[in-house]
Amino acid sequence: MKTVLMVAEKPSLAQSIAKILSRGSMSSHKGLNGACSVHEYTGTFDSQPVRFKMTSVCGHVMTLDFLGKYNKWDKVDPAELFSQAPTEKKEANPKLNMVKFLQVEGRGCDYIVLWLDCDKEGENICFEVLDAVLPVMNKAHSGEKTVFRARFSSITDTDICNAMARLGEPDHNEALSVDARQELDLRIGCAFTRFQTKYFQGKYGDLDSSLISFGPCQTPTLGFCVERHDKIQSFKPETYWVLQAKVNADKDKSLLLDWDRVRVFDREIAQMFLNMTKLEKEAQVEATSRKEKAKQRPLALNTVEMLRVASSALGMGPQHAMQTAERLYTQGYISYPRTETTHYPENFDLKGSLRQQANHPYWADTVKQLLTEGINRPRKGHDAGDHPPITPMRSATEDELGGDAWRLYEYITRHFIATVSHDCKYLQSTISFQIGPELFTCSGKTVISPGFTEIMPWQSVPLEESLPTCQRGDTFTVGEVKMLEKQTSPPDYLTEAELITLMEKHGIGTDASIPVHINNICQRNYVTVESGRRLKPTNLGIVLVHGYYKIDAELVLPTIRSAVEKQLNLIAQGKADYRQVLGHTLDVFKRKFHYFVDSIAGMDELMEVSFSPLAATGKPLSRCGKCHRFMKYIQAKPSRLHCSHCDETYTLPQNGTIKLYKELRCPLDDFELVLWSSGSRGKSYPLCPYCYNHPPFRDMKKGMGCNECTHPTCQHSLSMLGIGQCIECESGILVLDPTSGPKWKVACNKCNVVAHCFENAHRVRVSADTCNTCEAALLDVDFNKAKSPLPGDETQHTGCVFCDPVFQELVELKHAASCHPMHRGGPGRRQGRGRARGRRPPGKPNPRRPKDKMSALAAYFV
């Protein structure tokens, strides 16, 4: 029997699709990477009995990156990244072992059906899967087709079965367009980012951003926000005057009239008009009109409109809204949420989708009425040729979804019902009055038929008082005429919804990437999100944009990126050559980069006005080992130490606190040590600022603290404080934290595993002796006499934290001990836990602990 491998984009999708196709009769087991399951069942394919294997990836299998030295900022001129630097495809998440997993599952298979998301990114992932699987599949007979592509828009029985019945082929051109975008963004973004980050962080201490990044889409996005900021700053309010009149309709009711001239900017002229009207006792009706008007129901919902509403009405950021929509899609509640289309195809089952909502407690009556009276065909929108508009696929309640997922689902459902409802119809009445020589008007609206506003009440026509019945020539008593002084007001900062509209209008990003670009400018500290989800640029964001305008406006204007997006779309349509587009675009940006580097002084002049130089920033903390003067600790991102006398800057670990470590010095370079800590429940370790930036030994890398230093005799080094191999990760060593007493801690020097042990002990020291059983270092512990766990009056004990029964109880080592190599049988496993004295601990070949066991030393993850 032949085997068909089927691959979806996410584990939850694979399970849902397999359930539908197998009609529930399938067996499932976890794959070797622990993240993806494999669902198996038998059926027919191409009129023959086969065995189906359904599994998934977890997004992109591969990612594009530079080779070797080109990833090191200090060793490569950023200009080389445009053409000379070779790139390679690497596993996007090495821990998942996705390529090996796919090859294991694909080995011996005869056919492959690709169930990846049906957009450009999905097509690209199709070919990443094929690159991994095709070499291990059975060889096809001459001319036999073995690769198939399923195209679907929702996780429903009908859509999935139809997709399986009409399999096609993956689109290589769409995959190439994604490859082109990835390479352009990598080369252009890295070149500009590396240059300006090194240049400005080497000069200023209060930028408060760990990365001064540039992106072909990210930077124009920031440009829109700064453009609005500039309009606000340059705005000069102007005073203007308006006339306001009131007429008495009856004893208890008056009408407020609007001046037909609207406003004037000259007080004397406004006073003249007031003088001409305020003495009049009557207002004469000049004209009346009553017109029936309609407020159109909304177009079908696409991604951009969903993101706009999520931000403006639901208070959800674009990225959060997109992630929530994707979860709703994978759970089968809505159709595919990434689409540019606002037009339903003729064969779309609108009634079927509507029937799903017929018993919903919130809108059942509206839906049943529509089904009885007949639905209204949705308005004709834009057909982008991708997916149908976002549509609810099954009913859900607030209790079922909860929180933001429910709020977004409710909006999507109400919007869908509104698209098949009738327009809102209302009667607009207008009365035009003459008071002296001036004309005034009042108007009112009366709803005739609410239509779609019943299901979208926030779109309803505002309630207004009905106007009196009158005709031309009738007169009303003038209550008062007065002049009001007002001022023009500046525009407000852009909302996320307004920014999304601008990005869509100018072709910046795609429906899928727009949320990412907005999130990036927030994460980089270029803008802050204010109340009402308005985006206010920071000083850094403003100076960067002004600097780009000063040097090369095209770096920040949307025009050049919009042109690139059009070229990428032509690649996807097979109308442009991938290599030519890539080469031409890189050549253009390479020239711009060289001009930017040569003209950087222009941006630097703006930076000098807004930011402080390194020497004037920070507070004295620790002494330099070269000049023995105090270095200043700069707390703003990226935190670092700066010696103004030597003009040297030393990077530090981020996302924690830094303080002086007992005024102790490194034996190698005489720099005072500092202590980094992630908090009272996290881990901490000392480090030498110089060694952290300039590794003293060949087996050390930049960015290593004393807990990874292989100095043979230093009391702070791994050689003196290391205990044994971390059970949680493959490369880490558990190291005693000598600063943690009396709540002693042991922490892995690679991963985030931290364990608390020997609470209230007076002293804990790593012994020079090792365990006879597992070769881990022994610990000498001096317990508090009042709280000693030892028998009698004993307070001191030496033992192995992994094997000693006294220590196992204190650190809750029950489960960890069962995972220890020595507890898995046989003397041949006597290896792996010990630390090496005077050299870097060796690799650790022991098996990893089972996933369902408690982690080492009752570890919790920080």
Secondary structure, DSSP 8 states (H G I E B T S, - for coil): -EEEEEEESSHHHHHHHHHHHHTT--EEEE-TTSS-EEEEEEEEETTEEEEEEEEE--S-SEEEEE-GGGG-GGGS-GGGGGTTS-EEEEES-GGG-HHHHHHHHHTT-SEEEEE--SSHHHHHHHHHHHHHHGGGS----TT---EEE---SS-SHHHHHHHHHT-B---HHHHHHHHHHHHHHHHHHHHHHHHHHHHHHTTBS----S-----TTHHHHHHHHHHHHHHHHH----EEEEEEEEEESSSS-EEEEEETT--BS-HHHHHHHHHHHTT--EEEEEEEEEEEEEE-------HHHHHHHHHHTT---HHHHHHHHHHHHHTTSBS-S-----S--TT--HHHHHHTTTT-TTTHHHHHHHHHH-----------SS-----B-S---HHHH-HHHHHHHHHHHHHHHHHTS--EEEEEEEEEEEETTEEEEEEEEEEEE-GGGGTSGGGS-----------TT-EEEEEEEEEEEEE-------BHHHHHHHHHHHT-S-TTTHHHHHHHHHHTTSEEEETTTEEEE-HHHHHHHHHHHHH-GGGTSHHHHHHHHHHHHHHHTT-S-HHHHHHHHHHHHHHHHHHHHHTHHHHHHHHHHHS-BGGGSSEEEEE-TTT--EEEEE-SSS-EEEETTTTEEEE--SSSEEEEEEEEE-TTT--EEEEEES-TTS-EEEE-HHHHHS-SSTT--TT--GGG---SS-TTSHHHHEEEE-SSSSS-EEEEETTSTTS-EEEESSSSEEEE-STT-SEEEEEEEE-TTT--EEEEEE--GGG--SSTT--EEEEETTT-HHHHHHTT-HHHHHHSGGGSS-GGG--SS---TTS------S----TTS--GGG-EE-
